[in-house]
Structure formats: structure tokens, C-alpha cells
Amino acid sequence: MAEEGPSPSFTDDDYTFLRHVRFGEMPPAVRPEERTALTETDPRRDLPDPGDEQDRWDLRHGA
């Protein structure tokens, strides 16, 4: 069996280059004036509220 030599040692610049090759350019940072405030939404409507029958709901839906 052939022995493998020591693994290559990379510098920070090498890692930076490899990360750039793999992922490409980072998107520009979002400036504070471009950010929006958090908007609260209504609760999900695709699931009915289980109400007081939580155990029954869990059994029926396999939770």
C-alpha cells in the first residue's frame, strides 16, 4: 500500500481563493436605510387551531 504524504497546508489567502471559487461573489451588504421593519403576519391558516383537544389532535395527526 502506498503511503500518503502530509496533507497540504493552506494559507488564509488560499482558503479565501477556494471559497471564492466555490461560492462566488458575496452580495453587497444591505445598508440600514434599505432595511425594513419586521411585519407580523397572521397565524397559519392551513392548520386549524387544535383548541383544548391537543391530545386528540396529536393522536389523529401522528404528532
trRosetta pair geometry for C-beta under 8 A, 3 or more apart (Angstrom, degrees):
i j d omega theta_ij theta_ji phi_ij phi_ji
6 9 8.0 -3 133 -36 113 92
10 14 3.9 -130 -163 89 95 135
10 15 5.4 112 132 -51 129 82
10 18 7.5 -28 -154 -7 153 138
11 14 4.8 106 49 2 68 100
11 15 7.3 -134 97 0 40 86
12 15 5.7 -54 -149 39 35 111
12 16 6.3 40 150 -24 66 105
13 16 5.5 -51 -146 34 33 115
13 17 6.5 34 154 -19 64 103
14 17 5.8 -55 -151 35 31 110
14 18 6.3 27 153 -16 66 108
15 18 5.7 -54 -143 39 32 110
15 19 6.2 35 156 -21 66 106
16 19 5.8 -54 -147 36 28 111
16 20 6.4 29 153 -20 62 107
17 20 5.7 -57 -151 36 31 112
17 21 6.4 32 152 -20 66 104
18 21 5.6 -50 -146 34 33 112
18 22 6.3 26 156 -15 65 108
19 22 5.9 -60 -146 40 29 107
19 23 5.9 -19 172 23 68 112
20 23 7.0 -75 -126 57 20 77
20 24 6.9 48 -172 -123 56 12
20 25 7.6 29 -147 -75 88 46
23 26 7.9 31 122 -73 117 67
30 34 5.2 -127 -171 85 83 119
30 35 5.9 99 139 -71 120 83
31 34 4.8 86 59 6 79 106
31 35 7.6 -135 96 -21 43 84
32 35 5.7 -45 -154 12 39 117
36 39 7.4 -20 138 -25 116 104
42 45 7.1 25 115 -47 118 101
44 47 5.6 38 106 27 118 95
50 53 6.0 -125 170 74 83 72
50 54 5.2 88 124 -98 135 57
50 56 7.9 167 -168 70 104 81
50 57 3.7 -37 -134 -53 125 165
51 54 7.8 -148 82 -50 43 67
53 56 4.1 -35 173 42 103 120
53 57 5.7 117 111 -28 83 91
54 57 5.5 -55 -145 36 31 115
54 58 6.3 32 156 -21 66 104
55 58 5.8 -53 -148 34 31 111
55 59 6.4 28 155 -16 64 106
56 59 5.9 -55 -148 37 30 110
56 60 6.3 27 156 -17 65 109
57 60 6.0 -61 -147 38 26 108
57 61 6.2 -10 167 12 65 115
57 63 7.4 8 120 20 79 132
58 61 6.6 -77 -138 53 22 87
58 62 7.8 -105 174 72 55 10
58 63 4.1 -91 -140 63 78 106
59 62 7.9 32 -174 -67 23 32
